[in-house]
Amino acid sequence: MARGKLPFSPWVRAGDFIFVSGQTGFDPETGAIGDSIEEQTRQALANIEHLLKEAGGRMDQIVKTTVFLSDIKLFNRMNEAYLAFFSGRLPARSTIQAALANPKMLVEIEAVAYLGR
C-alpha cells in the first residue's frame, strides 16, 4: 500500500447497492474543515453526494445512513443540516456518539444506496 493512501475504498458497488464509507466535514479539495456541526454535516453529505455520483447513484437512492457524532448533544443541530439534503421519503438512519479519528471531527456519516429505487 502506498504511504498516505487510506486503507479502504471510498465506495463499493455490490449488485444494485452502493456502500459509501464514512465521510467527514473535511473538504477533499482544500483539506479544510468547518468549525460548526452544521458546516461539517453539510460537507460530509456533499462528499457522499459526490461519491454517489461517481458510482452512478443519487442522494434520493440512499436507503440507510449511519451518523457518528463526537457529542450526542449536537444531534438537533446536525439533524437540521442533515434534513436539508433529503426530500420525500427519508432513509433509515442510526445515530450514535463515538470517538472520531481526528479531534476536529464533529460528525462522520456513512450511506447505503439502492440503485433500483
N, C-alpha and C positions, 0 to 999 in steps of 0.2 A: 504494500500500500504506500502511495506517495505521501510524504510529510505534508501536513496542512489539509489533507483531504479527510472529510468526515467519514467514519466507518459505517455509513448507511446510505440508502437511496432516498432522495427527496420524495419520490413517489414510486409506486409499483402498481402495475396493472395486472390483475388476475381475473381473466374472463371479462365479465361486464362490470367489475369493480375496480376502482382506483383507490388505493390507500396512500394518503398523504402523511408523511412523517410530521412530527410536531414542529410547528412554526412559531417563532417568537416575534417580538416587536423590532428586531433588527432589520434595517433596510438593506437588502442584499447589494444594492448599487453603491451606497455610501458607507455602510457599516455603522451608521448612526442608530441610536435607539431613543425613543421618546421618553420623557420623564413621567408621563401620566399613564394610568391604566387604560384610559380611552385611546390615547395615541398608540400604545403598544397593541391593543386589541385590534384597532383598525389596520395596523401594519401586518400583524400576524394573519388576519383574514385576507388582506391584499396579497400576501405571499402565497396563501393557499389558493386564491383565485388564479394567480399567475401559474402555479404548478399544475392546477387542474386543466387550464387551457393548453399548457404544454403537453399534457397527457391525453388531450382530446375530450375533456369534460367541462362542465359548467357548475357554478355555485348552486343552481337550483336542482342539481342532481345529487347534492350531498344528502345522505340519509342518516349519518351519525357523526357527531363531533365529541371530542373529549377535551375539556378545558382544564388546565392546571393553573392554579393561582398561587402566587407566593404567600398571599394572605387572604383568607376567605372573606375578610371584611371588605375586600374590593369587589365582591360579587355584583352588587347592584350597579355600580359604575361600569364594570365590564359588560354586564348584561345590556345596558343601554346602547353601548357602542356595537356590540355583537348583533343586536336586532336590526340595525341599520343595513346589514349585509344580506338580509333574507326577507323574502316576501312570500306570501302564500303559506303553504304548509312548511312548518319549521322542521329541521332534522331532529331526530332523537339526540339527547345530549346528557353527558355526565360532567359534573364539575367537582373538582377536588382541590384541596390545599396540598401543596407539595413543595419541597425544596427544589428550586430550579438550578440549572447548571452554572448560571452566572448571577451574581448578586444584583445586577442591573435589571434582570428579567423580572417582570411582574406577572407575565402570562405566557403560556405556551398552549397552542391549540393543534390538535390533530384531527383529520377528517377522513371519512369513507364516503365515496360517491358511487352511485349505481348508474351506469350508463343507459340502462333500459328504462329509466324514468324520464 
